[in-house]
Amino acid sequence: MTAWLSPEVLLVLAGVGLILVDSLTPLSWRRLISPLAFVLALGLLFWTPWSSGQSVPDSWRNLFVSDGLSSIFKPFFVLCLVAVTGMSARYRLGTEESVRAEFLALPFFSTAGLCLLASARDFLAVFVALELVSISLYLLVAFHRTKQASLEAGIKLLVMGGLSTGFLVMGIAWLYAAAGTTEFSRLLLEQAGRPVTPALLLAAGLVVTSLAFKIAAVPFHAWAPDVYEGAPTPITAFLAVASKAAGFVLLMRIFGWGAFALESVGTVFRPIFLTMGIATVTLGTLAALPQRNLKRLLAYSGIAHAGYMLLALGTLGEAGMGTVVAYLWAYLFATLPVLIFINEMERNHGNADLRHLDGLARREKGAALGLMLCFLSMAGLPPLVGFSVKLAVFTTLWNAGEMPALVVASLMAVIGLGFYLAPIRAMYWEREADAIPATRLPSFLVWVLLAVGLLNLLLGFYPKPLVALAERSLAPAPLNRQESGR
């Protein structure tokens, strides 16, 4: 496949095209930018699954790879882009009814960076892809310039993102000094059978620290609640789902099949991942209990879910890697619809306070049902897909003999019911306050919530598609073919 038809190139061209169309067309036509962005994202969603399975052009093979993991997560990221562009069309930047083209174009650049990250096989490619994602997100988080919380969130993300980048660059520098290369496969081949060096462990530790910021793992989680709350809701969705998934994809590639997939390195980092997972799931669960703002609640929920995935990843086996893949897809199906609803809630009420859910089931039965299924899936209750993936995490820990992690994860899953059931109680049992005006939701939103809620239910009864995705992500055959052809 020619490089010009790769999803990454098409995403960048689409972003540039949106800015050019906005600049060159009459002011009266600019209201068409939002539908155009959504159509472009939707077209790329249909194109990406086919193109992601194609071989990488010869000129890129030293930096990128086409394998099972990349072919699964490129559509994942583009699906997030479709949701974000649809949400952006409904988002109000202050008193402006129409959305500026830059707000629609920048997510295309971030998504291109995420797709590059999913295919990266060299730390230099990782650095460039992460910066493409990060710089776009710094601008998007602070895009609502008339809102102080948005500006503060942008500054916090910029500071923490800069710190994360510093750790990554230092890790790459130490790695190159220790091994003389930054390419994953060469590092693995040259270090196999050798005793691990302190420089290599330091490099791995710095890289893990950098990625821990990206996934909001304890103790590098403090930025997430404030940034999620202050950012425009479409960008909150992008951070909560796509950006978090990218961090886990990179961790899986590095520790599962790449630079640090060595038994000697795994022996050191397995207890580190498990300890971080226990701390992350515990803090995320307990801190979410008193939250009354839905965006902050989802921020701490995302921290807790990152903890579960870290526990599965910490077993450093194929079962753990496959569990993380399935978990990320289940997390997308449960979290993204709730954020789409919050986007509409903020459009109507100006904030994401939990009290705006009071009595929702009396006036919007379909939307309440869809939201209830999503929250129950996040809670991990049967027969929804969230139960299946949490059970997979527990099974992985049991098979790996990690009893302390299993006990803590099980306890936190029970305690977590407290904050996941709070929105359901508000929708079905609380009486709507007279001071809050009742607002009808758009019919398309009701259908989206119902459809995805039912999808959570169907995947709970029949999780075979997620199992197939997990198995496909473990296939390294394309990498081997490329190595042999070099």
C-alpha positions as CSV (number, residue, x, y, z in Angstrom):
1,M,0.0,0.0,0.0
2,T,1.3,3.4,-0.9
3,A,2.3,5.6,2.1
4,W,-0.1,8.4,0.9
5,L,-3.1,6.1,1.7
6,S,-2.0,5.2,5.2
7,P,-4.4,6.3,8.0
8,E,-1.8,8.6,9.5
9,V,-1.2,10.6,6.3
10,L,-4.9,10.8,5.5
11,L,-5.6,12.1,9.1
12,V,-3.0,14.8,8.7
13,L,-4.3,15.8,5.3
14,A,-7.9,15.9,6.6
15,G,-6.8,18.2,9.5
16,V,-5.0,20.5,7.1
17,G,-7.9,20.4,4.7
18,L,-10.3,21.6,7.4
19,I,-8.2,24.6,8.2
20,L,-7.8,25.5,4.6
21,V,-11.5,25.2,3.9
22,D,-12.2,27.4,6.9
23,S,-9.7,30.0,5.7
24,L,-10.7,30.1,2.0
25,T,-14.5,29.9,2.1
26,P,-17.0,32.6,2.9
27,L,-18.1,33.2,6.5
28,S,-21.6,31.9,5.7
29,W,-20.2,28.5,4.7
30,R,-18.2,27.9,7.8
31,R,-21.1,26.3,9.6
32,L,-20.5,23.4,7.3
33,I,-17.1,22.7,8.8
34,S,-18.5,20.6,11.6
35,P,-20.5,18.2,9.3
36,L,-17.5,18.0,7.0
37,A,-15.2,17.0,9.9
38,F,-17.6,14.4,11.0
39,V,-18.0,12.9,7.5
40,L,-14.2,12.8,7.1
41,A,-13.8,11.1,10.5
42,L,-16.5,8.6,9.6
43,G,-14.9,7.9,6.2
44,L,-11.5,7.3,7.9
45,L,-13.2,4.9,10.3
46,F,-14.3,2.7,7.4
47,W,-10.9,3.0,5.7
48,T,-8.7,2.4,8.7
49,P,-9.5,-1.3,9.5
50,W,-8.6,-2.3,5.9
51,S,-5.5,-0.2,5.6
52,S,-4.1,-1.0,9.0
53,G,-3.5,-4.6,8.0
54,Q,-1.3,-3.6,5.0
55,S,2.5,-3.8,5.1
56,V,4.5,-0.8,6.1
57,P,6.3,1.0,3.2
58,D,10.0,0.1,3.0
59,S,11.2,3.6,3.9
60,W,9.3,3.4,7.2
61,R,10.1,-0.1,8.3
62,N,12.9,0.9,10.7
63,L,10.5,3.0,12.6
64,F,7.1,1.4,12.3
65,V,5.5,-2.0,12.1
66,S,2.2,-3.4,11.0
67,D,1.0,-6.2,13.3
68,G,-2.0,-7.4,15.3
69,L,-1.7,-4.7,18.0
70,S,-1.5,-1.8,15.5
71,S,-4.3,-3.1,13.3
72,I,-6.6,-3.3,16.3
73,F,-5.9,0.0,17.9
74,K,-5.8,2.3,14.9
75,P,-9.6,1.8,14.4
76,F,-9.9,2.2,18.1
77,F,-8.4,5.7,17.9
78,V,-10.3,6.7,14.8
79,L,-13.5,5.6,16.5
80,C,-12.7,8.0,19.3
81,L,-12.1,10.7,16.7
82,V,-15.6,10.1,15.3
83,A,-17.1,10.6,18.7
84,V,-15.0,13.7,19.4
85,T,-15.9,15.4,16.1
86,G,-19.6,14.6,16.7
87,M,-19.4,16.0,20.3
88,S,-17.5,19.1,19.1
89,A,-20.3,20.0,16.7
90,R,-22.6,20.2,19.7
91,Y,-20.1,22.0,22.0
92,R,-20.4,25.7,22.7
93,L,-17.3,27.7,23.1
94,G,-18.7,30.5,25.2
95,T,-21.4,32.4,23.4
96,E,-20.3,31.1,20.0
97,E,-22.9,28.7,18.5
98,S,-20.5,27.4,15.7
99,V,-17.2,25.6,16.4
100,R,-13.9,27.0,15.1
101,A,-12.1,24.9,12.5
102,E,-9.0,24.6,14.7
103,F,-11.0,22.9,17.4
104,L,-12.1,20.3,14.8
105,A,-8.8,19.9,13.0
106,L,-6.5,19.4,16.0
107,P,-8.0,16.1,17.0
108,F,-7.2,14.8,13.6
109,F,-3.5,15.6,14.2
110,S,-3.6,14.0,17.7
111,T,-5.3,10.9,16.2
112,A,-2.5,10.6,13.6
113,G,0.0,10.7,16.4
114,L,-1.9,8.0,18.3
115,C,-1.9,5.8,15.1
116,L,1.8,6.3,14.7
117,L,2.3,5.4,18.4
118,A,0.4,2.1,17.9
119,S,2.9,1.1,15.1
120,A,6.1,2.5,16.6
121,R,9.0,0.1,16.8
122,D,11.7,2.7,17.7
123,F,11.9,5.1,20.6
124,L,12.6,8.0,18.3
125,A,9.3,7.3,16.5
126,V,7.6,7.0,19.9
127,F,8.9,10.5,20.9
128,V,7.8,12.1,17.7
129,A,4.3,10.5,17.9
130,L,3.9,11.4,21.5
131,E,4.8,15.0,20.9
132,L,2.3,15.2,18.0
133,V,-0.4,14.0,20.3
134,S,0.7,16.1,23.3
135,I,1.1,19.5,21.6
136,S,-2.3,19.2,20.0
137,L,-3.9,18.3,23.3
138,Y,-2.3,21.2,25.2
139,L,-4.0,23.6,22.7
140,L,-7.3,21.8,22.8
141,V,-7.6,21.6,26.6
142,A,-7.1,25.3,26.9
143,F,-9.2,26.2,23.8
144,H,-12.1,27.6,25.8
145,R,-10.2,30.8,26.5
146,T,-13.1,32.6,28.3
147,K,-13.3,29.8,30.9
148,Q,-10.8,30.0,33.7
149,A,-11.0,26.3,34.5
150,S,-10.1,25.5,30.9
151,L,-7.0,27.7,31.0
152,E,-5.9,26.3,34.3
153,A,-6.4,22.7,33.0
154,G,-4.3,23.6,29.9
155,I,-1.4,24.9,32.1
156,K,-1.6,21.8,34.4
157,L,-1.5,19.5,31.4
158,L,1.4,21.5,29.8
159,V,3.5,21.3,33.0
160,M,2.8,17.6,33.7
161,G,3.2,16.8,30.0
162,G,6.5,18.6,29.8
163,L,7.7,16.7,32.9
164,S,6.6,13.4,31.3
165,T,8.4,14.2,28.1
166,G,11.5,15.0,30.1
167,F,11.5,11.5,31.7
168,L,11.0,9.9,28.3
169,V,13.9,11.8,26.7
170,M,16.2,10.9,29.6
171,G,15.1,7.3,29.4
172,I,15.8,7.2,25.6
173,A,19.2,8.8,26.2
174,W,20.2,6.3,28.9
175,L,18.9,3.4,26.7
176,Y,21.1,4.6,23.8
177,A,24.1,4.9,26.0
178,A,23.5,1.4,27.4
179,A,22.7,-0.5,24.2
180,G,23.7,1.8,21.3
181,T,20.3,1.6,19.6
182,T,16.7,2.7,20.1
183,E,15.0,0.1,17.9
184,F,12.9,-2.3,19.9
185,S,13.8,-5.5,18.0
186,R,17.5,-4.8,18.0
187,L,17.5,-4.0,21.7
188,L,15.7,-7.3,22.4
189,L,18.1,-9.4,20.2
190,E,21.3,-7.8,21.5
191,Q,20.3,-7.9,25.2
192,A,18.9,-11.5,25.1
193,G,21.0,-13.8,27.2
194,R,23.0,-11.0,28.8
195,P,22.8,-10.0,32.4
196,V,20.7,-6.8,32.8
197,T,22.7,-3.7,33.4
198,P,21.8,-0.8,35.9
199,A,21.7,1.6,32.9
200,L,19.1,-0.5,31.1
201,L,17.0,-0.7,34.3
202,L,17.2,3.0,34.8
203,A,16.2,3.6,31.2
204,A,13.2,1.3,31.6
205,G,12.2,3.0,34.8
206,L,12.3,6.5,33.2
207,V,10.2,5.3,30.3
208,V,7.7,3.7,32.7
209,T,7.5,6.9,34.7
210,S,6.8,8.9,31.6
211,L,4.0,6.6,30.5
212,A,2.5,6.5,34.0
213,F,1.7,10.2,33.6
214,K,-0.1,9.3,30.3
215,I,-2.3,6.7,31.9
216,A,-2.8,8.6,35.2
217,A,-1.4,5.9,37.4
218,V,-0.6,6.6,41.0
219,P,1.5,8.5,42.0
220,F,1.4,10.4,38.7
221,H,-2.4,10.8,38.6
222,A,-3.0,14.2,40.3
223,W,-3.5,16.1,37.0
224,A,-6.4,14.0,35.7
225,P,-9.4,15.2,37.8
226,D,-8.7,19.0,37.3
227,V,-7.9,18.6,33.6
228,Y,-10.9,16.4,32.9
229,E,-13.2,18.9,34.6
230,G,-11.7,22.0,33.1
231,A,-11.2,20.8,29.5
232,P,-14.0,21.0,26.9
233,T,-15.9,17.8,27.2
234,P,-15.0,16.5,23.7
235,I,-11.4,16.8,24.7
236,T,-12.0,15.2,28.1
237,A,-13.4,12.2,26.1
238,F,-10.3,12.1,24.0
239,L,-8.0,12.2,27.1
240,A,-10.1,9.7,29.0
241,V,-10.2,7.0,26.3
242,A,-7.8,7.5,23.4
243,S,-4.8,9.0,25.3
244,K,-5.1,6.4,28.1
245,A,-5.3,3.6,25.6
246,A,-2.2,4.8,23.8
247,G,-0.2,4.6,27.0
248,F,-1.2,1.0,27.6
249,V,-0.6,0.1,23.9
250,L,3.0,1.4,24.2
251,L,3.5,-0.4,27.6
252,M,2.3,-3.6,26.0
253,R,4.5,-3.2,22.9
254,I,7.6,-2.4,25.0
255,F,7.3,-5.0,27.8
256,G,5.4,-7.6,25.8
257,W,7.3,-7.8,22.5
258,G,9.7,-4.9,22.3
259,A,12.7,-3.3,24.0
260,F,12.1,-4.5,27.5
261,A,10.5,-7.9,26.8
262,L,13.4,-9.7,28.7
263,E,12.9,-12.0,31.6
264,S,15.6,-10.2,33.6
265,V,13.8,-6.9,33.1
266,G,10.4,-8.4,33.8
267,T,11.6,-9.8,37.1
268,V,12.4,-6.3,38.3
269,F,9.3,-4.6,36.9
270,R,6.6,-7.1,37.6
271,P,6.4,-6.2,41.3
272,I,6.5,-2.5,40.3
273,F,3.6,-2.8,38.0
274,L,1.6,-4.8,40.5
275,T,2.3,-2.3,43.3
276,M,1.3,0.6,41.0
277,G,-1.8,-1.3,40.0
278,I,-2.9,-1.9,43.6
279,A,-2.2,1.8,44.6
280,T,-4.0,3.1,41.5
281,V,-7.1,1.0,41.8
282,T,-7.4,1.8,45.5
283,L,-6.9,5.5,45.3
284,G,-9.2,5.8,42.2
285,T,-12.0,3.9,43.8
286,L,-11.9,5.6,47.2
287,A,-11.4,9.1,45.8
288,A,-14.4,8.7,43.4
289,L,-16.9,8.0,46.3
290,P,-17.5,11.6,47.4
291,Q,-17.5,13.1,43.9
292,R,-20.6,15.1,42.8
293,N,-19.3,16.3,39.4
294,L,-19.6,13.7,36.7
295,K,-16.4,14.6,34.9
296,R,-14.4,14.3,38.1
297,L,-16.1,11.1,38.9
298,L,-15.1,9.7,35.5
299,A,-11.6,10.9,36.1
300,Y,-11.2,8.9,39.2
301,S,-13.1,6.0,37.6
302,G,-10.5,6.1,34.8
303,I,-7.7,6.0,37.4
304,A,-9.3,2.9,39.0
305,H,-9.7,1.2,35.6
306,A,-6.0,2.0,34.8
307,G,-5.2,0.2,38.0
308,Y,-7.1,-3.0,36.9
309,M,-5.3,-2.9,33.6
310,L,-1.9,-2.4,35.3
311,L,-2.6,-5.5,37.4
312,A,-3.3,-7.5,34.3
313,L,-0.2,-6.0,32.6
314,G,1.9,-6.7,35.6
315,T,1.7,-10.4,35.1
316,L,3.8,-9.9,32.0
317,G,2.3,-12.8,30.1
318,E,0.2,-13.2,27.0
319,A,-2.9,-13.7,29.0
320,G,-2.4,-10.4,30.8
321,M,-1.7,-8.6,27.5
322,G,-4.8,-10.0,25.9
323,T,-6.8,-9.0,28.9
324,V,-5.7,-5.4,28.7
325,V,-6.7,-5.3,25.0
326,A,-10.2,-6.6,25.7
327,Y,-10.5,-4.3,28.8
328,L,-9.6,-1.2,26.7
329,W,-12.4,-1.9,24.2
330,A,-14.9,-2.6,27.0
331,Y,-13.8,0.7,28.7
332,L,-14.4,2.6,25.4
333,F,-17.9,1.2,25.1
334,A,-18.8,2.1,28.7
335,T,-17.1,5.5,29.1
336,L,-17.5,7.2,25.8
337,P,-21.3,7.2,25.7
338,V,-21.4,8.7,29.2
339,L,-19.1,11.5,28.1
340,I,-21.3,12.1,25.0
341,F,-24.2,12.6,27.3
342,I,-22.2,14.9,29.6
343,N,-21.4,17.0,26.6
344,E,-25.1,17.6,26.0
345,M,-25.7,18.1,29.7
346,E,-23.1,20.9,29.7
347,R,-24.7,22.4,26.6
348,N,-28.0,22.7,28.5
349,H,-27.0,23.4,32.0
350,G,-23.4,24.7,31.8
351,N,-21.9,22.1,34.1
352,A,-21.7,18.4,34.8
353,D,-23.2,18.3,38.3
354,L,-24.7,15.0,39.3
355,R,-28.0,16.8,40.3
356,H,-28.8,17.3,36.6
357,L,-29.5,13.5,36.4
358,D,-32.3,13.8,39.0
359,G,-35.5,12.3,37.6
360,L,-34.0,11.7,34.1
361,A,-35.7,8.3,33.9
362,R,-39.2,10.0,34.2
363,R,-38.7,12.1,31.1
364,E,-36.0,10.2,29.0
365,K,-36.5,6.5,29.6
366,G,-34.3,5.5,26.7
367,A,-31.4,7.7,27.6
368,A,-31.6,6.6,31.3
369,L,-31.6,3.0,30.3
370,G,-28.6,3.4,28.1
371,L,-26.7,5.3,30.8
372,M,-27.6,2.8,33.4
373,L,-26.2,-0.1,31.3
374,C,-22.9,1.9,30.7
375,F,-22.5,2.7,34.4
376,L,-23.2,-0.9,35.4
377,S,-20.7,-2.1,32.8
378,M,-18.1,0.3,34.4
379,A,-19.0,-1.2,37.8
380,G,-18.3,-4.7,36.4
381,L,-21.8,-6.2,37.2
382,P,-23.0,-9.2,35.2
383,P,-24.2,-9.8,32.6
384,L,-22.5,-6.7,31.0
385,V,-19.1,-6.7,29.3
386,G,-17.5,-4.9,32.2
387,F,-18.0,-8.0,34.3
388,S,-16.4,-10.2,31.7
389,V,-13.2,-8.1,31.5
390,K,-12.9,-7.7,35.2
391,L,-13.3,-11.4,35.6
392,A,-10.5,-11.9,33.1
393,V,-8.3,-9.6,35.2
394,F,-9.1,-11.6,38.3
395,T,-8.5,-14.9,36.5
396,T,-5.2,-13.7,35.2
397,L,-4.1,-12.7,38.7
398,W,-5.2,-16.1,40.1
399,N,-3.3,-18.0,37.4
400,A,-0.2,-15.9,38.1
401,G,-0.4,-16.6,41.8
402,E,-0.8,-12.9,42.7
403,M,-3.2,-13.3,45.7
404,P,-2.6,-9.9,47.4
405,A,-3.4,-8.1,44.2
406,L,-6.4,-10.3,43.6
407,V,-7.8,-9.6,47.0
408,V,-7.4,-5.8,46.7
409,A,-8.8,-5.7,43.2
410,S,-11.9,-7.8,44.3
411,L,-12.5,-5.6,47.4
412,M,-12.2,-2.3,45.3
413,A,-14.6,-3.7,42.7
414,V,-17.2,-4.1,45.5
415,I,-16.5,-0.7,47.0
416,G,-16.7,0.9,43.5
417,L,-20.3,0.0,43.3
418,G,-21.0,3.0,45.6
419,F,-20.1,5.7,43.1
420,Y,-21.3,3.9,40.0
421,L,-24.7,3.4,41.5
422,A,-25.0,7.1,42.6
423,P,-25.9,8.3,39.0
424,I,-28.4,5.4,38.6
425,R,-30.1,6.3,41.9
426,A,-30.3,10.0,40.8
427,M,-31.9,9.0,37.5
428,Y,-34.4,6.5,38.9
429,W,-35.1,7.5,42.5
430,E,-34.4,11.2,43.0
431,R,-37.1,13.7,42.3
432,E,-36.2,16.5,39.8
433,A,-35.8,19.9,41.5
434,D,-38.2,22.6,40.3
435,A,-35.3,25.0,39.9
436,I,-33.7,22.8,37.2
437,P,-35.6,23.2,33.9
438,A,-36.4,20.0,32.2
439,T,-34.7,19.8,28.8
440,R,-35.5,17.2,26.1
441,L,-32.5,15.4,24.7
442,P,-31.9,15.1,21.0
443,S,-33.3,11.9,19.6
444,F,-29.9,10.9,18.0
445,L,-28.3,11.0,21.5
446,V,-31.0,8.8,23.0
447,W,-30.5,6.2,20.2
448,V,-26.7,6.3,20.6
449,L,-27.0,5.7,24.4
450,L,-29.5,2.9,23.8
451,A,-27.4,1.3,21.1
452,V,-24.1,1.3,23.0
453,G,-25.8,0.3,26.2
454,L,-27.3,-2.7,24.5
455,L,-23.8,-3.4,22.9
456,N,-22.4,-3.6,26.4
457,L,-25.1,-6.1,27.3
458,L,-24.6,-8.2,24.1
459,L,-20.8,-8.4,24.6
460,G,-21.4,-9.5,28.1
461,F,-23.5,-12.4,26.9
462,Y,-21.3,-13.1,23.9
463,P,-17.7,-11.8,24.5
464,K,-16.2,-13.8,21.7
465,P,-15.5,-10.7,19.5
466,L,-13.4,-9.2,22.3
467,V,-11.6,-12.6,22.7
468,A,-10.9,-12.6,19.0
469,L,-9.4,-9.0,19.3
470,A,-7.2,-10.1,22.2
471,E,-6.0,-13.1,20.3
472,R,-5.3,-11.0,17.1
473,S,-3.3,-8.5,19.1
474,L,-0.9,-11.2,20.1
475,A,0.0,-12.1,16.5
476,P,3.6,-11.0,15.8
477,A,3.7,-12.6,12.3
478,P,3.9,-9.4,10.2
479,L,6.9,-8.2,12.3
480,N,8.7,-11.4,11.6
481,R,8.2,-11.1,7.9
482,Q,9.5,-7.6,7.8
483,E,12.5,-8.6,9.8
484,S,13.3,-11.4,7.4
485,G,13.0,-9.1,4.4
486,R,15.4,-6.5,5.6
